Amino acid sequence: MRTSIKAMGLGLAGLLIAATPAVAAQAAPAHPHGRHAERVCAATGHAAVASCDAEVLVSNSTGRVPATSTPPATALTPSQLRDAYKLGSASSGGRTVAVVDAYGYPNLERDLATYRSQFGLSACTTGNGCLRIMDQNGGSSLPRFNAGWAGETALDVDAISAACPDCHILVVQAQSASIANLGTAASTAARQAGVVAISNSYGGGDLADSTYGGYYNHPGIAVTASTGDNGYQGGSFPASSDYVTAVGGTSLVAAGNSRGWSESAWSGAGSGCSTVNGALAAASGANTGCSMRAIADVSAAADPSYGGLAVYYPTSKSVSTWAQVGGTSESSPIIASVYAMSGNTAGYANAIPYSHSGSLFDVTSGSNGSCPTSQWCTARTGWDGPTGLGTPNGTGAF
């Protein structure tokens, strides 16, 4: 049983006061203590060009991220994340989680080292083979820097590190944010040795698998995709593809219950019903109310204020700082990491949770908007749009 987030156990404190050019403005609901979330990537306005789904907390007065030498006290740490999802001693045995992002991030390895050192995680470097970085074709011609997408990439690799400290990480950088280039990067990731999961923390319009699905059709690899940060809006590709696990988002706070945490549907979590892709056969008994592909399948922490992750975050091509970052860009790599730790990605991995929903935390409160069919936007017992079947309770559902 989930509860609402009236008692915010991670209570936010302090104002963000310093500068960064790395965010793009969005209309966002008010957040406590003078802070609000802003998207790190601007919306593109083109169905076949994606925007990343990361959001960072900034100051209401300056609209900027602070320069700070320590993680925000209100942000989730690796130990908190693993406790919330009861991951205990789960490990991957060195399996690789790939992340697909657009553009370049010259200080990725340096910033990942800072993150992992801060939280006592083992080094993950190109030198020791834990970290690999390549362009969309598998080469070393890395694309130009983009501040927003670099912030997205930082969230992705830090989220994998937090959820699965022994996972190896592959970062594939697309030349641009077009679905064609990002999809090419996803296909490249699938060809690399050791890859068992691929996280895609971005989305465009509701595109057809008949045109774009081949990029994400990789049986035996868990391909995850963010459902977006705009609440109930309908389909968003690649989350609306039949070949991926669509990952929604929750608000996550510490609580005095037996789990130690309380979870509700995040108001920004994307959900909806595709108009172009068919329903998942595995979801036939989930009562989605949708005759086509329904999203989400599962979910994890995404609310930037209540569940946002501590991230070592680039504010320019050369400078980085600590920030609190969320969005369904946080939940997608978390779920990809849980698949990696489960070791169970045979066939199409998006079918697996539908057969093991009892091994999930069922999120039953919260909403992400108004919709014609209530379960598409309102959390309830069983499947619902914002949170899917629920969030990880160990690795048993994956």
SULMOQUI-V194030 format. One line per field, one symbol per residue. ss: DSSP state (H for helix, E for strand, - for the rest). A space follows every 10 residues. Layout:
ss = ???
This chain:
ss = ---------- ---------- ---E------ ----EEEEE- --------E- EE--EEEEE- ---------- -----E-HHH HHHH------ -----EEEEE EE-E---HHH HHHHHHHH-- ---------- EEEEE----- ----E-HHHH HHHHHHHHHH HHH----EEE EEEE---EHH HHHHHHHHHH ----EEEEEE -EE-----HH HHHHHH---- -EEEEE---- -E-------- ----EEEEEE EEEE------ EEEEE----- EEEEEEEE-- HHH------- -EEEE--EEE E-------EE EEEE-----E EEEEEE-HHH HHHHHHHHHH HH------HH HHHHH-HHHE E-----E--- ---HHH-E-- ---E---E-- EE------
